Amino acid sequence: MNSKKKRNNLIILCVIVVICIILVFLLMRGNRGTSHPGVMQPAKQGEPAAQQKMETMRVSRDTGVPPSATAPAETNAARVPTKTSAAYISAKRETSRAVPRADTATSADTAQETEDTSRTDTSQAATLGLCAGDTVAPWVYPDPSGGLHRKAISVTFASTKPCSIEWKQDSAGPWKTYAGDTIRIASSTTLYFRAHDSCGNSMEEREEHYDIKPEETSRFCPKDMEYIKVGAVTFCIDKYEWPNRLGAMPLSFISLYNAVDSCTAAGKRLCATDEWTLACTGPYGWKYPYGATYEPHACVSHDSTARPSGSKPECRGYFEVYDMAGNRAEWTNTRSDRNPQFYNVKGGFWESGPHSSCFEVHYSYYPQNRHNPVGFRCCKDAAPQ
């Protein structure tokens, strides 16, 4: 009797244990089911990064979503785009676009929104570092340059960096945005122009005057020379430094005597100092071929070497004579007042800077020697009128 009772108690105990095991299993399964598929659970306090990475891969395996899609949003948001990334290029394009102005029919709210957008773009540009360290203003010049022209011309603008250019011909008129079109000039006029870039750097207003005076200069000078006429003074001068060809590298390492011989062989003569200076200053007595104030971008006077003739369109005088400031200094056939054994050398060379004006004169070059920065150009008497 007692044996049968003990066996029954043992069976009941086994049943209770099995039921407890089943309940524990169900409870654990229910807790696992509270996780949402495709969402990575936050790491517990002190949980190693490697364990969290394994959890990410487990979720990716279960849901089929790539691990990169389950990464925290903060990781990508904090990444700064590099200058070669698509994000950087896209942002640069966006910030360089002009924000349209609100017209008279636009509400105050819309105008405010436009202003806010402009500020946001500027802020984004600053954040991305697009303008960091850019404090250089653009420099704009017309091609062909101002001065005397013998026929109607078509002018375009060029600049040292991307920028927005505005221009006008009437000093009191409205500004026009330059869109790359040619500007036809058939009579004497003045061009006014200014520019600014997307980083807020601005070029101050400049102006250039054009004199359109048709004249048959071929009656007085060869085609490769410019006819100079100021008052009663007339003569011809090479348009470019020797060998007097557009795009050719001007010669140097030439002695005064070599220069004289070269001009004579071409049926010309080496220019006198006064002739050279008048061709440079023009009828208005400009200090530099392009005007009264030194401009480092206009001529090859702020450079490391000489450049081909005519490579700087703005380095043109009132007359169509190029590179009389910088590039190569030039022999003249006039003895120096300070030391008669020397001859005047004019114009400065590629690194003379402001000391390349039309009035700058040097004489300390031995005429029998060949000098690296010194070249020449020729003159010729004009044919009788």
C-alpha positions in Angstrom: 0.0 0.0 0.0 2.8 2.4 1.0 4.7 1.4 -2.1 1.8 2.3 -4.5 1.4 5.7 -2.8 5.1 6.6 -3.2 4.9 5.7 -6.9 1.9 8.0 -7.5 3.6 10.9 -5.7 6.7 10.4 -8.0 4.5 10.5 -11.2 2.8 13.8 -10.0 6.2 15.4 -9.3 7.4 14.5 -12.8 4.3 16.0 -14.4 4.8 19.2 -12.4 8.5 19.4 -13.5 7.5 18.9 -17.2 4.8 21.6 -16.9 7.3 24.0 -15.4 9.8 23.3 -18.2 7.1 24.0 -20.8 6.1 27.3 -19.1 9.7 28.5 -19.0 10.2 27.6 -22.7 7.0 29.5 -23.6 8.0 32.5 -21.5 11.4 32.7 -23.2 9.9 32.4 -26.7 7.4 35.2 -25.9 10.2 37.6 -24.8 12.1 36.9 -28.0 9.0 37.8 -30.1 8.9 41.4 -28.8 11.8 42.4 -31.1 10.6 44.0 -34.4 12.1 42.5 -37.6 14.6 44.7 -39.5 15.3 47.0 -36.5 18.5 46.7 -34.7 18.2 46.7 -30.9 20.3 49.3 -29.1 23.4 48.1 -27.4 23.1 47.5 -23.7 25.2 49.5 -21.3 28.8 48.3 -21.6 28.0 45.8 -24.5 31.0 45.3 -26.7 30.9 46.8 -30.2 31.7 43.5 -31.8 28.6 41.9 -30.1 26.4 44.7 -31.5 27.9 44.2 -35.0 27.0 40.5 -34.7 23.5 41.4 -33.7 23.3 43.7 -36.8 24.4 40.9 -39.1 21.9 38.5 -37.4 19.0 40.9 -38.1 20.2 41.3 -41.7 20.2 37.6 -42.2 16.7 37.2 -40.7 15.1 40.1 -42.7 17.1 40.1 -46.0 18.0 43.8 -45.5 21.7 44.7 -46.2 23.7 45.6 -43.0 24.3 49.2 -44.3 20.6 49.8 -44.3 20.4 48.9 -40.6 23.3 51.3 -39.6 22.3 54.2 -37.3 21.3 57.4 -39.2 23.8 59.4 -37.1 26.8 57.6 -38.8 26.0 58.9 -42.3 24.7 62.3 -41.2 28.0 63.1 -39.5 30.1 62.2 -42.6 31.6 65.3 -44.3 31.8 64.9 -48.1 35.2 65.1 -49.8 36.0 67.3 -52.8 35.8 64.3 -55.1 32.5 62.9 -53.8 29.2 63.3 -55.6 27.7 65.0 -52.5 30.4 67.7 -52.6 30.0 68.3 -56.3 26.2 68.4 -56.0 26.4 70.8 -53.1 28.9 73.0 -55.0 26.6 73.3 -57.9 23.6 74.0 -55.8 25.3 76.8 -53.8 26.6 78.4 -57.0 23.1 78.9 -58.4 21.7 82.3 -58.1 18.5 82.5 -56.0 15.7 84.1 -58.1 14.5 87.4 -57.0 10.9 87.8 -55.9 8.8 89.8 -58.3 6.1 92.4 -57.3 3.4 89.7 -57.3 5.2 87.6 -54.8 4.0 87.6 -51.2 6.1 88.7 -48.3 6.1 85.1 -47.0 7.5 83.9 -50.3 10.1 86.6 -50.4 11.2 85.7 -46.8 11.4 82.0 -47.8 13.7 83.0 -50.8 15.9 84.9 -48.4 16.0 82.0 -46.0 16.9 79.7 -48.8 19.8 82.0 -49.9 21.0 82.1 -46.3 20.8 78.3 -46.1 22.8 77.9 -49.3 25.5 80.2 -48.1 25.5 78.4 -44.8 25.9 75.1 -46.6 28.7 76.5 -48.7 30.5 77.6 -45.5 29.9 74.3 -43.8 31.3 72.3 -46.7 34.3 74.6 -46.9 33.7 75.7 -50.5 34.8 79.2 -49.9 37.4 78.5 -47.1 40.5 80.6 -47.8 39.1 82.1 -51.1 39.6 85.8 -50.7 40.7 86.5 -54.3 38.4 88.7 -56.3 37.8 87.8 -60.0 39.5 90.1 -62.6 37.6 90.7 -65.8 38.9 92.2 -69.0 37.3 92.8 -72.5 38.8 91.2 -75.6 39.8 93.1 -77.7 40.9 95.8 -75.2 39.9 99.4 -75.4 41.9 102.0 -77.3 42.0 102.9 -81.0 40.4 100.6 -83.5 40.3 101.1 -87.2 37.0 99.3 -87.8 33.9 98.0 -85.9 34.7 95.2 -83.5 32.9 92.5 -81.5 33.9 92.4 -77.8 33.7 89.5 -75.4 34.6 89.3 -71.7 37.1 87.0 -70.0 37.9 86.5 -66.4 40.6 84.9 -64.1 38.0 82.7 -62.3 34.3 81.7 -62.6 32.2 84.7 -61.8 29.1 86.7 -62.7 29.8 89.7 -65.0 27.7 92.8 -65.5 28.2 95.5 -68.0 26.7 98.6 -69.6 27.6 101.4 -72.1 25.7 104.2 -70.5 27.2 105.2 -67.1 23.7 106.1 -65.8 21.9 103.1 -67.4 21.0 99.8 -65.8 23.4 96.9 -65.6 23.1 93.9 -67.9 24.2 90.4 -67.1 26.8 89.1 -69.4 25.8 85.7 -70.9 28.7 85.1 -73.2 27.3 87.0 -76.2 29.5 89.3 -78.3 29.1 93.1 -77.8 29.1 94.9 -81.1 31.0 98.3 -81.1 30.7 100.3 -84.3 31.3 103.8 -82.9 33.3 105.3 -80.1 32.0 104.4 -76.7 32.9 103.4 -73.1 32.3 100.0 -71.6 31.6 99.8 -67.9 31.9 96.4 -66.2 32.1 94.7 -62.8 32.1 91.1 -61.4 31.6 89.0 -58.3 32.0 85.3 -57.5 29.9 82.9 -55.5 32.0 83.4 -52.4 31.3 87.1 -52.2 34.6 88.4 -53.7 34.0 91.4 -56.0 35.9 93.3 -58.6 35.4 97.0 -58.4 33.8 98.7 -61.4 36.2 99.2 -64.3 35.8 101.0 -67.6 37.5 101.1 -71.0 37.1 103.6 -73.8 37.0 102.6 -77.4 37.8 105.0 -80.2 36.5 103.7 -83.6 38.3 105.7 -86.3 38.5 104.1 -89.7 41.8 104.9 -91.4 43.7 103.2 -94.2 46.9 102.6 -92.2 48.4 100.4 -94.9 49.1 103.6 -96.8 51.6 104.5 -94.1 53.0 101.3 -92.6 53.6 97.6 -93.4 50.8 95.3 -92.2 52.9 94.0 -89.3 53.4 97.5 -87.9 51.1 100.0 -86.2 50.7 103.6 -87.4 51.4 106.0 -84.6 50.1 109.5 -85.0 50.0 112.0 -82.1 49.9 115.6 -83.2 52.5 116.2 -85.9 54.5 113.1 -84.9 54.0 110.0 -87.1 56.0 106.8 -87.4 55.4 103.0 -87.6 56.3 100.5 -84.8 56.2 96.7 -84.7 53.0 95.4 -83.0 54.9 92.7 -81.2 58.4 92.1 -79.8 60.9 90.6 -82.2 60.3 88.5 -84.3 57.1 90.5 -84.4 54.6 87.6 -84.7 51.5 86.9 -82.7 52.0 83.7 -80.6 55.8 83.6 -81.1 58.2 83.6 -78.2 60.0 87.0 -78.1 63.7 86.7 -78.5 66.3 87.6 -75.8 70.0 87.2 -75.3 70.5 89.8 -78.0 73.0 92.6 -77.9 72.2 96.1 -78.9 74.3 95.6 -82.0 72.4 92.4 -83.0 69.1 94.3 -82.6 70.3 97.1 -84.8 71.4 94.6 -87.5 68.1 92.7 -87.3 66.0 95.8 -87.8 68.2 97.0 -90.6 68.0 93.7 -92.4 64.1 93.9 -92.2 64.1 97.4 -93.8 63.4 99.1 -90.4 65.4 100.6 -87.6 65.7 100.2 -83.8 63.2 102.5 -82.1 64.3 105.7 -80.4 63.4 106.1 -76.7 60.8 108.9 -77.4 59.1 106.8 -80.1 58.9 103.8 -77.9 57.5 105.8 -75.0 54.9 107.6 -77.2 53.6 104.2 -78.6 53.2 103.0 -75.0 51.5 106.0 -73.4 49.3 106.9 -76.3 47.8 110.4 -76.7 46.6 110.5 -73.1 50.0 109.9 -71.4 49.0 106.7 -69.6 51.5 105.4 -67.1 50.9 101.8 -68.3 49.8 100.7 -71.8 46.3 99.8 -70.4 45.8 102.9 -68.1 47.0 104.9 -65.2 47.0 102.2 -62.5 49.2 99.1 -62.3 47.2 95.9 -62.8 49.2 92.6 -62.1 46.9 90.5 -64.4 47.0 92.8 -67.4 50.6 92.1 -68.7 53.3 89.5 -68.2 54.9 91.6 -65.4 54.0 89.4 -62.3 55.1 86.1 -63.6 58.0 83.6 -63.5 59.0 83.6 -67.2 58.3 85.4 -70.5 55.2 84.4 -72.5 54.4 84.2 -76.2 53.7 87.6 -77.8 50.1 88.8 -77.6 49.1 86.1 -75.0 47.7 88.9 -72.7 45.0 90.7 -74.8 44.7 93.4 -72.1 48.4 94.3 -72.5 47.6 96.5 -75.4 48.2 100.3 -75.6 45.9 102.9 -76.9 47.5 101.9 -80.3 47.5 98.3 -81.3 50.9 97.6 -79.8 51.3 94.7 -77.4 53.6 93.7 -74.4 55.2 97.1 -73.8 54.9 96.5 -70.1 56.7 93.3 -68.9 57.5 90.1 -70.8 60.8 91.3 -72.3 62.6 94.6 -71.6 63.5 96.2 -74.9 66.6 98.0 -76.3 66.2 101.5 -77.8 68.7 103.3 -80.0 69.1 106.3 -77.6 72.1 106.7 -75.4 71.5 107.2 -71.7 71.7 110.8 -70.3 73.2 109.3 -67.1 76.0 107.4 -68.8 76.5 107.8 -72.6 78.3 104.5 -72.9 75.0 102.8 -72.3 71.7 102.8 -74.2 68.2 103.1 -72.7 66.3 99.8 -72.1 62.5 100.2 -71.7 59.4 98.3 -70.5 60.6 96.0 -67.7 60.3 92.2 -67.9 58.2 89.4 -66.6 58.8 90.0 -62.9 59.2 93.8 -62.9 55.7 94.3 -61.3 54.8 98.0 -61.0 58.3 98.9 -62.3 57.2 98.1 -65.9 55.5 101.4 -66.7 55.9 103.3 -70.0 58.2 105.7 -68.3 60.5 103.2 -66.7 64.0 103.3 -68.1 67.2 101.3 -67.4 70.6 101.8 -68.8 72.9 99.4 -66.9 73.1 96.8 -69.7 76.3 96.7 -71.7 75.4 97.2 -75.4 77.9 94.6 -76.6 76.6 91.9 -74.2 73.6 89.6 -74.6 71.1 89.8 -71.7 68.5 87.2 -70.7 65.5 89.6 -70.1 66.2 92.0 -72.9 64.7 91.9 -76.4 63.6 94.6 -78.9 61.2 95.7 -81.5 61.7 97.9 -84.6 60.4 101.2 -85.9 60.1 102.7 -89.3 59.4 106.2 -90.8 55.8 106.5 -91.9 55.1 107.1 -95.6 54.2 110.7 -96.4 50.5 111.4 -96.2 
